[in-house]
Amino acid sequence: MTNCAKMQHGIVNVTVRDVRFPTSLEQHGSDAMHTDPDYSAAYVVIDTDSGLKGFGLTFTCGKGTEIVVCAVKALSGLVVGKSLQEIVSDFRGFYRLLTSDSQMRWLGPEKGVIQLATAAVLNAVWDLWARAESKPLWKLLVDMDPKQMVSCIDFRYITDVLTEKDALDILMRAQEGKQLREDQMLREGYPAYTTSCAWLGYSDQQLRQLCTDALRSGWTKFKVKVGADLEDDIRRCRLIREMIGPDNTLMIDANQRWDVAEAISWVSSLAQFKPLWIEEPTSPDDILGHAAISKALAPLGIGVATGEQCHNRVMFKQFLQASALQFVQIDSCRVGSVNENLAVMLMAHKFQVPVCPHSGGVGLCELVQHLILFDFIGVSASLSGRMCEYVDHLHEHFTSPVVIRDAHYVPPKDPGYSCEMLESSVQRHEYPEGDVWKQLLNK
Amino acid sequence: MTNCAKMQHGIVNVTVRDVRFPTSLEQHGSDAMHTDPDYSAAYVVIDTDSGLKGFGLTFTCGKGTEIVVCAVKALSGLVVGKSLQEIVSDFRGFYRLLTSDSQMRWLGPEKGVIQLATAAVLNAVWDLWARAESKPLWKLLVDMDPKQMVSCIDFRYITDVLTEKDALDILMRAQEGKQLREDQMLREGYPAYTTSCAWLGYSDQQLRQLCTDALRSGWTKFKVKVGADLEDDIRRCRLIREMIGPDNTLMIDANQRWDVAEAISWVSSLAQFKPLWIEEPTSPDDILGHAAISKALAPLGIGVATGEQCHNRVMFKQFLQASALQFVQIDSCRVGSVNENLAVMLMAHKFQVPVCPHSGGVGLCELVQHLILFDFIGVSASLSGRMCEYVDHLHEHFTSPVVIRDAHYVPPKDPGYSCEMLESSVQRHEYPEGDVWKQLLNK
């Protein structure tokens, strides 16, 4: 702690609100399994006695956000009364306090609603910490002493793959060249790909227009949603591949639509369009299924990507152990915040599998850019095979919206974790009492 | 449908209540990870226009039950307005309606709070169905046409191990000798083991007394909680083994306390007491970890048992594929009710791994006895290596409490799924407004 070393930042209140955007009205975000999402968030604000606030969220798809809100309220009792100093001086202990409460762990453990709520709360704590240090979160991580960083991670259940010493070794090795990589990021930004061109619910005309616009703006990597209808997918992939040409990168994403055999046969039919990866071919829980798919698709030069619904480090550990994925898609809101994502990034590095974050939704780009910047500067030291998802929606609701320049994420400069929303946006979109919803529900 | 074929049983209302028992006051249920559980339930009642009701629940450990209650309310919207006829004529479709709602599946999918809530709702639907047929649930299952049974199961994500045809074949083969096995169950009951003697929080004197009583009552199989302290475990296991003698069966249960290497070394130190199995040695998500532990302990003659926190059929599939368990511990409230447990029992049969249900908590014995009776009569046709957990708590709160005779579950005779609670018990234990809690919270 530097500037605010004398400030304890005692947490006096945690509030949480149910904020929903009616994205389903225009089929934004539509895929083979989520046909009509209303991008939403359980939005958390931490108040401290110093006046400093922390902002966090977890992403949801509309209905059921109130359940996550209820879970955040249940966790709040473990947070109020603690000080930031107290938390970060034993962050592993605090992490475990939230995830291993003797009564509440039955509801997970470390999965589903309770883990989403943990993410929202801890994202707000990390935001508070970065603000207390007057740094953007990625810079807080870059500057952090490796020993302190390791003390934030719960190694329970992953020591067979990553011990505390392994983690420390990785972080120490990455100290070399760190400043150069930070300078490079500030200069060039982190490479991104776009998913905004080819949601499943979009018409061919929309695809064409969005693709043309994206190419003009400098995008070179494109993701297409597939999985509902094979003939449709062939037509859409052909269209996109023709638009972007043979040298740009195409990825496809089935959002868990298939069983194992179906995934292999369906993707084989799309191999002609040279996708780099097939994302979420089957159940996010099916490690061995992903391993079988990976093995079958390797000869076609197609990798498997997954992670946005991979619920904790124990699952990621096994995906890596089983060679079940070739691209690790961390998510800023699915697992236990920065703490658990650090464990995942370190394990991915150990297995030399690139991290290519999941993003989009609402706030996910704002949050995850910090993690992937740190992954490059402080862990992997490589951009090879790496890129971060970008989706061009809902950024206008944030006080420090993500900045994209030439298809690269520009490192944020404002202190914090970039997920403070405009109070006016929150008020208008609160469910069901905000003006937007009052109007829609009264229709 | 027989008696009530003409009755649609239209569902007009779903209510859910937060019912908690202050079991932590006496350390009932204490283990290495759940040191002070208050056994609780999200308790569901379905009202129909015929006047017939369905009762269901999911088990919880106290704090956070309100989150499951909130999730049940969110699911209720998908249930009210349907009729029992409509549901059971396409039960797979109804199952998927609950588990794959386009917006809510993000909260799982099929795991954690939302899956616990699904279990509670579907348990009530199955109770309603059994009552409509005037049969105990196990008998409804035993008499069900295999084709109809298969139509209740969602095979998504498990067809690489169990297809609809595989399931039908297993059920058809088990038609042979079914009546004999039903008669045997009615005569002898289903073999049980007891966990009531050796909770972690009990004193040695309590252990001795409870063990003596249990031996007198005819118990021959005993489970001991371990994992907090090795020396303690050695003392407790020695004490129990001495009490029960070399011929009775001892199981040990670590409730997820260890990492993989620690599990292997710790259990090796307890091998001298000849446990049949080590239960939940590590994270319930760690399939490959359980596989490593299974492999290491096999030469010691100790099997691995797990399942009470295994959140869906996809996870059970992999545990079986990876030879990661030697005893499948289904739970009546963790996965998607009878529908998903049927899938698990059929997969276990395919791999020839015995099903030994998890039970205890509140209501779990009442519920799971139906499933294991059906497993014997209609699926496995074997008692070899099989037994059902029994815990002697909280049965007095049910209208049709479980009956144990000579350490065997006596098949229930009352129509339904046996989880209707006494209204007086519910009222007294509702949280936080019931008398029991008003008194405790005002202390």
Interface residues (C-beta under 8 A of the other chain):
Chain A: M33 H34 T35 D36 P37 D38 F59 T60 C61 G62 K63 G64 E66 I67 V68 C70 A71 A74 S100 D101 S102 Q103 M104 R105 W106 L107 G108 P109 E110 K111 G112 V113 I114 Q115 L116 R156 Y157 I158 T159 D160 Q256 D259 V260 A261 T282 S283 P284 D285 D286 I287 L288 G289 A292 Q309 H311 N312 V314 M315 K317 Q318 Q321 A322
Chain B: M33 H34 T35 D36 P37 D38 F59 T60 C61 G62 K63 G64 E66 I67 V68 C70 A71 A74 S100 D101 S102 Q103 M104 R105 W106 L107 G108 P109 E110 K111 G112 V113 I114 Q115 L116 R156 Y157 I158 T159 D160 Q256 D259 V260 A261 T282 S283 P284 D285 D286 I287 L288 G289 A292 Q309 H311 N312 V314 M315 K317 Q318 Q321 A322
